[in-house]
Every structure is written in C-alpha cells, then in structure tokens.
C-alpha cells in the first residue's frame, strides 16, 4: 500500500512538472458505465493469498459477480488530473464482515469522489491513469459504510471533441466496520455536457 501511494505521489509530481504543454484540461463530461462488482475474489484474497488465488485460478467467474450501472461526472482540474464523481447501483447479497450475509439480493448504492492521475493528456488516443478517492455506500436503504476506491484505468479518446471510452478496475478498501472489500470493473462511454 505504501509503495502504491509513493508511486501515486511521484507520478503526480512528474506529470505536474510536464503540465506546461498547453491547455488540455478535460471539459465537463458525463459517462454511463456498465459495472461488475466482485466480492468473491476479494474474500478469497483475504482468506488466502494473491499467489494462491493466481496459482489455483480461483478468481471469481462472471456468474459470481453482480452486474450494475453507474453514472459518472468528470472534469479536468489540470492537464493530468481529473475529478470524477460516480453514483453506482447493483443488486447484490452484500457480504458484511461482521454480520450474516443476506438471503436475497438488495440494492447497493455507492457514491464516490476520486481523482484520476493521467500519465498523458487528453490529446492522446490511449491514456492510462491511476485512481484514488473516498466513497460511501448504502445497502438496503439502512446500512451505511465508507470505502476508498483505488485502482487504474485506460481512457480512449474517440476523436470527437470530448467523447471518450473508459475501462477501469478498482479495489474498494473498506474503511468502516460494515464495509466489505471488493473489486469493481467498469467499461463506459462519456460525452461532453455542452
């Protein structure tokens, strides 16, 4: 975790020093994403190890993941740093760390604010980026938790102004007692809000 944060800060310093390339800040855009929430692989990692999961190929299959949608607002803060606010919803049996798992699917809403640290500006066709932020979740309308989304993604410039395609993988680290660690994978399209 410390290495990831150090790499994140070092990348920020490097990109900030190269930010004098002209204004490439992202205009406000709205994205719609298809998402997969993967609680199964995260639980297997907690009960074992990354090496064991990879060796046994015991990561979750698509049938073990929960499908959902998210809406995301993004705006460039600098040439290499974007703000992203995301509201996501899935129906899932949420595996509470300190409670018995529910017997039926219920709505999980997740709202987070994150910063995307891009290695390149938006003028490039393919731009990798790192993600870090804070979020809150609500399950069944009554159980609340906080988490930190950490991960990486790729932005594809579709060549039409501010139209983009995004793919992203996040590990949502629980911060409060009711938060369950899980992975979220997403793919989506974004268009300008003009």
RAKA-V395465 format. One record per helix or strand. SS is the DSSP state (H for helix, E for strand). FROM is the first residue (numbers start at 1). LEN is the number of residues. If there is no record, write none. Layout:
# RAKA-V395465
ss->SS from->FROM len->LEN
ss->SS from->FROM len->LEN
This chain:
# RAKA-V395465
ss->H from->2 len->16
ss->E from->29 len->10
ss->H from->39 len->9
ss->H from->50 len->7
ss->H from->62 len->3
ss->E from->66 len->11
ss->E from->81 len->12
ss->E from->106 len->13
ss->E from->126 len->14
ss->E from->143 len->15
ss->E from->164 len->11
ss->E from->182 len->11
